[in-house]
Amino acid sequence: SMPEIGIYARVSTTDQDPERQLNELREFVENTYDEPAIHAYADIISGTETDRGEEYQRLRSDIED
């Protein structure tokens, strides 16, 4: 069966783009797993915030399922 892989990126300002991180992660996953289903999550959270982002929480909820 197709492996389901979650990837997560976080940047600290809206000037930064999480897509570069996600692309690196996608490349790693595609080189590591056979035909993976990749689910991407990304948050923009400043380094001073202690809260986990909404996408992080969604990732945690999804992997519990």
NUROLUM-733091 format. One line per 4 residues: for each residue x, y, z of N, C-alpha, C. Coordinates in Angstrom, 1 decimal. Layout:
X:Y:Z:X:Y:Z:X:Y:Z ~ ...
This chain:
0.8:-1.2:0.0:0.0:0.0:0.0:0.9:1.2:0.0 ~ 0.3:2.3:-0.4:1.0:3.6:-0.6:1.3:4.2:0.8 ~ 2.6:4.5:1.1:2.9:5.1:2.4:2.3:6.6:2.4 ~ 1.7:7.0:3.5:1.2:8.3:3.7:2.2:9.1:4.6
2.8:10.1:4.1:3.8:10.9:4.8:3.4:12.3:5.0 ~ 3.5:12.8:6.2:3.2:14.2:6.5:4.6:15.0:6.6 ~ 4.6:16.1:6.0:5.8:17.0:6.0:5.3:18.3:6.6 ~ 6.2:18.9:7.4:5.9:20.2:8.1:7.0:21.2:8.0
6.6:22.4:7.7:7.6:23.5:7.6:7.0:24.6:8.5 ~ 8.0:25.4:9.0:7.6:26.6:9.8:8.6:27.7:9.4 ~ 8.0:28.9:9.2:8.8:30.1:9.0:8.3:31.1:10.0 ~ 9.2:32.1:10.3:8.8:33.0:11.4:8.3:34.3:10.9
8.3:34.7:9.6:7.7:35.9:9.1:7.1:35.7:7.8 ~ 6.1:36.5:7.4:5.5:36.4:6.2:6.4:36.7:5.0 ~ 7.6:37.3:5.3:8.6:37.5:4.2:9.2:36.2:3.8 ~ 9.1:35.2:4.6:9.7:33.9:4.3:8.7:33.0:3.7
9.1:32.1:2.8:8.3:31.2:2.1:8.5:29.8:2.6 ~ 7.6:29.1:3.2:7.8:27.7:3.6:8.0:26.8:2.4 ~ 7.7:27.2:1.2:7.7:26.3:0.1:9.0:25.7:-0.2 ~ 10.1:26.4:0.0:11.4:25.9:-0.2:11.7:24.7:0.8
11.3:24.9:2.0:11.5:23.8:3.0:10.6:22.6:2.6 ~ 9.4:22.9:2.2:8.5:21.8:1.8:9.0:21.1:0.5 ~ 9.6:21.8:-0.4:10.1:21.2:-1.6:11.3:20.3:-1.3 ~ 12.2:20.7:-0.3:13.3:19.9:0.1:12.8:18.6:0.8
11.7:18.8:1.6:11.2:17.6:2.3:10.5:16.7:1.3 ~ 9.8:17.2:0.3:9.1:16.4:-0.7:10.2:15.6:-1.5 ~ 11.3:16.2:-1.8:12.3:15.5:-2.6:12.9:14.4:-1.7 ~ 13.1:14.6:-0.4:13.6:13.6:0.5:12.7:12.4:0.5
11.4:12.7:0.7:10.4:11.7:0.9:10.3:10.9:-0.4 ~ 10.3:11.6:-1.6:10.1:10.8:-2.8:11.3:10.0:-3.1 ~ 12.5:10.3:-2.6:13.7:9.5:-2.8:13.8:8.4:-1.8 ~ 13.0:8.5:-0.7:13.1:7.5:0.4:12.0:6.5:0.3
10.8:6.9:-0.1:9.6:6.0:-0.1:9.1:5.7:-1.6 ~ 8.5:4.6:-1.7:8.0:4.2:-3.1:6.6:4.8:-3.2 ~ 6.4:5.7:-4.1:5.1:6.4:-4.5:4.4:6.8:-3.2 ~ 5.0:7.7:-2.4:4.3:8.2:-1.2:3.2:9.2:-1.5
2.2:9.1:-0.6:1.1:10.2:-0.6:1.6:11.2:0.4 ~ 2.0:12.4:-0.1:2.6:13.4:0.8:1.5:14.5:1.2 ~ 1.4:14.7:2.5:0.5:15.7:3.0:1.4:16.8:3.6 ~ 1.2:18.0:3.1:2.1:19.1:3.5:1.3:20.1:4.5
2.1:20.5:5.5:1.6:21.4:6.5:2.6:22.6:6.7 ~ 2.2:23.8:6.8:3.1:24.9:7.0:2.5:26.0:7.9 ~ 3.3:26.5:8.8:2.9:27.6:9.7:3.8:28.8:9.6 ~ 3.3:29.9:9.8:4.1:31.1:10.0:4.0:31.6:11.4
5.0:31.4:12.2:5.0:31.7:13.6:6.3:32.3:14.0 ~ 6.2:33.5:14.7:7.5:34.1:15.1:8.2:33.3:16.1 ~ 9.5:33.5:16.2:10.3:32.7:17.1:10.0:32.9:18.6 ~ 9.3:34.1:18.9:9.0:34.4:20.3:7.7:33.7:20.7
6.9:33.3:19.8:5.6:32.7:20.2:5.9:31.3:20.7 ~ 5.2:30.9:21.8:5.4:29.6:22.3:4.3:28.6:21.8 ~ 3.2:29.2:21.3:2.1:28.4:20.8:2.5:27.6:19.6 ~ 2.0:26.4:19.5:2.2:25.7:18.2:1.2:26.2:17.2
1.5:26.2:16.0:0.6:26.7:14.9:-0.6:25.8:14.6 ~ -1.5:26.4:14.0:-2.7:25.7:13.6:-2.4:24.5:12.7 ~ -1.5:24.7:11.8:-1.2:23.6:10.9:-0.4:22.5:11.6 ~ 0.4:22.8:12.6:1.0:21.8:13.5:-0.1:21.0:14.2
-1.1:21.7:14.7:-2.1:21.0:15.4:-2.9:20.1:14.5 ~ -3.1:20.6:13.3:-3.8:19.8:12.3:-3.0:18.5:11.9 ~ -1.7:18.7:11.8:-0.9:17.5:11.5:-1.0:16.5:12.7 ~ -0.9:17.0:13.9:-1.0:16.1:15.1:-2.3:15.4:15.1
-3.4:16.1:14.8:-4.7:15.5:14.8:-4.8:14.5:13.6 ~ -4.3:14.8:12.5:-4.3:13.9:11.3:-3.6:12.6:11.6 ~ -2.4:12.7:12.2:-1.6:11.5:12.4:-2.2:10.6:13.6 ~ -3.0:11.2:14.5:-3.7:10.4:15.5:-4.7:9.6:14.8
-5.4:10.1:13.7:-6.4:9.4:13.0:-5.7:8.2:12.3
